[in-house]
Amino acid sequence: MLVYCSPGAFAATIVRAEVDYERPVYRVEFEVVVEGEYREVRRLLTDYEKFADLSPTVEHSAVLETTPDGRTRVEVILRPCFLVVFCRRIRKVTDSHTTEAGEVVHTTVPALSDFHRAHERLSIAADGPRATRIGYRAELVPKFRAPPIIGPWIIRRQIMRELTITSDRVENLTRKP
């Protein structure tokens, strides 16, 4: 388990972040409070066409289909690089919907993705007039393998880096006029 607390360099507060690996499953959980009005933060985190604005790892994102029952099929092309040597292009296609409780749930379509299974749950809630609490839980089973021995450590490190960068970008984008 890796637990990380945000240093003072970022305005976002990482309340809790855990990345566990029990072969072949990665379990990721985090909770972060960002400076930004709830509606604007929610809009940014559900604007599937613009995920690249939030993360340097996202090369491309697109809505492939929207169904009458409110489900959205989303394609995200990721290109994470671990220690500059191990770069990989990863495709993730998810069916996404919002629950009655307001959580955004993403379930990966394995036949169209580089994951055997991925189930992600995102909660977004106001935490004051200009603060928003973001919670994320996921179970990910990739079809690809990271380099043996250090692979899980590299993936944990990349996830924590992404969390910090994305939180910072969300805050910066909510400040734009």
C-alpha positions in Angstrom: 0.0 0.0 0.0 1.2 3.5 -0.8 -0.2 6.4 1.0 0.7 9.9 -0.1 0.0 13.4 1.4 0.3 16.4 -0.8 3.2 18.8 -0.2 2.5 22.5 0.2 3.5 23.1 -3.4 0.0 22.4 -4.7 -3.2 24.1 -3.6 -5.1 20.8 -3.9 -5.1 18.7 -0.8 -4.7 15.0 -1.3 -6.6 13.7 1.7 -5.9 10.0 1.0 -4.4 8.0 -1.8 -3.8 4.3 -1.9 -2.6 2.0 -4.7 -2.6 -1.7 -3.9 -1.5 -4.5 -6.2 -2.5 -8.1 -5.7 -1.6 -9.8 -9.0 -3.3 -9.2 -11.4 -5.5 -6.5 -9.8 -4.6 -2.9 -9.1 -6.9 -1.2 -6.6 -6.8 2.5 -6.6 -8.5 4.8 -4.1 -8.1 8.5 -3.5 -9.8 11.5 -2.1 -8.7 15.0 -3.0 -10.1 18.4 -2.2 -9.5 21.0 -5.0 -10.1 24.7 -5.0 -13.0 25.2 -7.4 -16.8 25.5 -7.5 -18.6 22.2 -7.5 -20.5 22.6 -10.8 -17.4 23.7 -12.7 -15.3 20.8 -11.3 -18.0 18.3 -12.2 -18.3 19.7 -15.7 -14.5 19.4 -16.2 -14.4 15.8 -14.9 -17.3 14.7 -17.1 -16.3 16.5 -20.3 -15.1 13.3 -21.9 -14.0 15.0 -25.1 -11.5 17.2 -23.2 -9.7 14.7 -20.9 -6.4 15.6 -22.5 -6.8 19.1 -20.9 -6.6 17.4 -17.5 -3.8 14.9 -18.0 -0.5 14.9 -20.0 -0.9 11.1 -20.3 -4.2 11.4 -22.3 -3.4 11.6 -26.0 -7.0 11.5 -27.1 -10.5 11.1 -25.8 -13.9 10.9 -27.5 -17.5 10.1 -27.0 -18.2 7.1 -29.3 -21.9 6.8 -28.5 -24.7 8.1 -26.2 -27.7 5.9 -25.5 -31.2 7.1 -24.7 -30.9 5.8 -21.1 -28.1 8.2 -20.4 -25.1 5.9 -20.9 -22.1 7.2 -22.7 -19.4 5.1 -24.4 -16.1 6.9 -24.1 -12.7 6.1 -25.7 -9.5 7.3 -24.0 -6.1 6.7 -25.5 -3.4 7.0 -22.9 0.4 7.1 -23.4 2.0 6.8 -20.0 5.8 6.7 -19.7 7.4 5.1 -16.7 11.0 6.2 -16.0 11.2 7.5 -19.6 12.1 4.0 -20.8 8.8 2.2 -20.7 6.2 4.0 -22.8 3.0 2.3 -23.9 -0.1 3.3 -25.8 -3.2 2.1 -23.9 -6.7 2.1 -25.2 -9.6 2.2 -22.7 -13.2 2.1 -23.8 -15.8 2.5 -21.1 -19.5 2.6 -20.7 -20.2 5.5 -18.3 -23.3 6.6 -16.5 -24.3 8.6 -13.4 -26.0 6.9 -10.5 -29.0 8.3 -8.6 -26.5 9.2 -5.9 -24.6 11.3 -8.4 -21.5 9.1 -8.7 -20.0 8.6 -12.2 -19.4 4.9 -12.9 -17.1 3.8 -15.7 -17.1 0.1 -16.7 -14.5 -0.9 -19.3 -15.5 -2.8 -22.5 -12.8 -5.5 -22.5 -13.2 -6.4 -26.2 -12.3 -2.8 -27.1 -9.7 -2.1 -24.4 -6.3 -3.0 -23.1 -7.9 -4.1 -19.9 -9.4 -7.5 -19.0 -11.5 -5.6 -16.5 -11.7 -2.1 -15.1 -14.5 -0.7 -12.9 -14.1 2.9 -11.8 -16.4 5.0 -9.5 -16.0 8.8 -9.2 -17.8 10.9 -6.6 -17.8 14.7 -6.8 -19.3 16.8 -4.0 -19.2 20.4 -2.8 -16.9 20.9 0.2 -17.6 24.5 0.8 -18.4 27.4 -1.5 -15.2 27.2 -3.5 -14.0 23.7 -2.8 -14.9 20.3 -4.2 -14.1 16.9 -2.8 -13.3 14.2 -5.4 -13.3 10.6 -4.5 -12.2 7.8 -6.8 -12.2 4.0 -6.4 -11.1 1.6 -9.1 -10.2 -2.0 -9.7 -8.1 -2.4 -12.8 -6.8 -5.6 -14.5 -4.6 -4.7 -17.5 -4.0 -7.0 -20.4 -0.4 -5.7 -20.6 2.3 -6.4 -18.1 4.7 -4.0 -16.6 8.4 -4.9 -16.3 8.8 -7.7 -13.7 9.7 -6.9 -10.2 9.5 -3.1 -10.5 6.3 -3.0 -12.6 3.8 -2.5 -9.7 6.1 0.2 -8.2 6.3 2.1 -11.5 2.5 1.9 -12.0 1.9 3.1 -8.4 4.3 6.0 -9.0 2.6 7.0 -12.3 -0.9 6.9 -10.8 0.3 9.2 -7.9 1.9 11.6 -10.4 -1.2 11.7 -12.5 -3.4 12.5 -9.4 -1.2 15.4 -8.5 -1.0 16.9 -12.0 -4.7 16.4 -12.7 -5.7 18.0 -9.4 -3.6 21.0 -10.2 -5.0 21.2 -13.7 -8.6 21.0 -12.5 -7.9 23.9 -10.1 -6.2 26.0 -12.9 -9.0 25.4 -15.3 -11.7 26.4 -12.8 -9.9 29.7 -12.4 -10.0 30.6 -16.1 -12.7 33.2 -17.0 
